Amino acid sequence: MIYLDNSATTRPFDSVIETMARCMRETYFNASAAYRPAVEVERAIRACRQAIAAQVGAQEEEVYFTSGGTESDNLAILGVASLLRQPANFVCSAIEHPAVLETIRRVESMGHEVRVMPINRFGVVDLEACASLIDEHTALVSCMQVSNETGAIQPVEQIARLARAKNKNVRVHVDGVQGFMRVPMQMERMGVDLYSLSGHKIHGPKGIGALVVKKGVRLAPQMTGGGQEKNLRSGTYDSPAILGLHQAVLEMGQRRAEIDRLRAMKARLWSQLAKAEGVRLNGLPVDDPCSAPHVLSVSFEGVRGEVMRNALEGAGILVSTGSACASHKQKVSATLRAMGLSTEQADGTIRISLGMMNTMEEMDEAAAQMIALHKQLQAFRRR
Ligand SMILES: Cc1ncc(COP(=O)(O)O)c(C=O)c1O
């Protein structure tokens, strides 16, 4: 099997699985308990906080563990909205993941206004339009770091700068689920107040993530209870998952040089697909510095994405038609439509996403299969 759906989730590193199994077997203590073995678990949790903080230019006290990207996005947005005493406006891009978009819709139903930043034909937020949407009543601007559908790296630093020039009290949230550890993030320098990340996109466990909250940014908790995370988030620490996440961060860090290998694999795959007729790359050129190293959106003329995906599955290659969370809804991608693709082009799109376990040989094999299947399916369609 060739697994090319790493933006949906990644296979955990063996070292992650071993770390988690060891934790469940040997150090299963509640990290909040007072005895020594529990204190050691607490120490290990702290080491994970430090590792995450070091990756994003933050302090360890600024890292709050959550159940993943979705919860982090909810906590950032609702955490800001719940503290507002007067109607305000919330700005987000047109291509946010449902974890942001649906949450922003909830904020709208709380009486606040939602303003949507358009994107250009490459799937990148239009900065001029962004500037015109932000004003002194903007409470939060939320923009993803990397598009889960096209891999376009968003200009979050410029957005943060524009936002603060218009309103010094604005909060800037970045959904970094597809960017964390594959695209650099320095919160302090880039002016980011809130950063969401998730374990299972970096070969770590599912169901664990973090929201990094810069000091001085106030949020209302959305889950109350024992107050484990300095009262911002409650619940017994999922220590196996946190230790697994730590291991994933460590191994991704050790293999940082391989991010260039991801980029080279993506370029190789596209260079082969580009030779075939009727195959279109959506978004930025693969060698553009704003194209993330691991995501590729490709349309096959005359063949529906679903049909292509199923045929590829038959050949042992797993890809998705859009983002995994939206694909079961069978809707045409709003991102691709916003980039100006026709319904037919958007409908004929598959997303290919790479991870640290893919190889160059797999790129050659996948490209050959895609080209052959495209030809076969097109011929079938004409009959
Ligand atoms: C950009 C983005 N944000 C948020 C999420 C949700 O993250 P999680 O699966 O950890 O809840 C995803 C998952 O695909 C994503 O791609």
The ligand as an SDF file (V2000), in Angstrom:
LIG
                    3D

 16 16  0  0  0  0  0  0  0  0999 V2000
   -6.2980   22.8150    9.1720 C   0  0  0  0  0  0  0  0  0  0  0  0
   -6.9120   21.8780   10.1660 C   0  0  0  0  0  0  0  0  0  0  0  0
   -7.4100   22.3690   11.3170 N   0  0  0  0  0  0  0  0  0  0  0  0
   -7.9480   21.5710   12.2580 C   0  0  0  0  0  0  0  0  0  0  0  0
   -8.0390   20.2070   12.0720 C   0  0  0  0  0  0  0  0  0  0  0  0
   -8.6320   19.3520   13.1380 C   0  0  0  0  0  0  0  0  0  0  0  0
   -7.6100   18.7460   13.8970 O   0  0  0  0  0  0  0  0  0  0  0  0
   -7.8980   17.4540   14.7900 P   0  0  0  0  0  0  0  0  0  0  0  0
   -8.1370   16.3150   13.8500 O   0  0  0  0  0  0  0  0  0  0  0  0
   -6.6810   17.2880   15.6270 O   0  0  0  0  0  0  0  0  0  0  0  0
   -9.1030   17.7720   15.6260 O   0  0  0  0  0  0  0  0  0  0  0  0
   -7.5510   19.6450   10.8760 C   0  0  0  0  0  0  0  0  0  0  0  0
   -7.6640   18.1950   10.6200 C   0  0  0  0  0  0  0  0  0  0  0  0
   -7.6250   17.7320    9.5070 O   0  0  0  0  0  0  0  0  0  0  0  0
   -6.9610   20.4990    9.9060 C   0  0  0  0  0  0  0  0  0  0  0  0
   -6.4690   20.0310    8.7540 O   0  0  0  0  0  0  0  0  0  0  0  0
  1  2  1  0
  2  3  1  0
  2 15  2  0
  3  4  2  0
  4  5  1  0
  5  6  1  0
  5 12  2  0
  6  7  1  0
  7  8  1  0
  8  9  2  0
  8 10  1  0
  8 11  1  0
 12 13  1  0
 12 15  1  0
 13 14  2  0
 15 16  1  0
M  END
$$$$
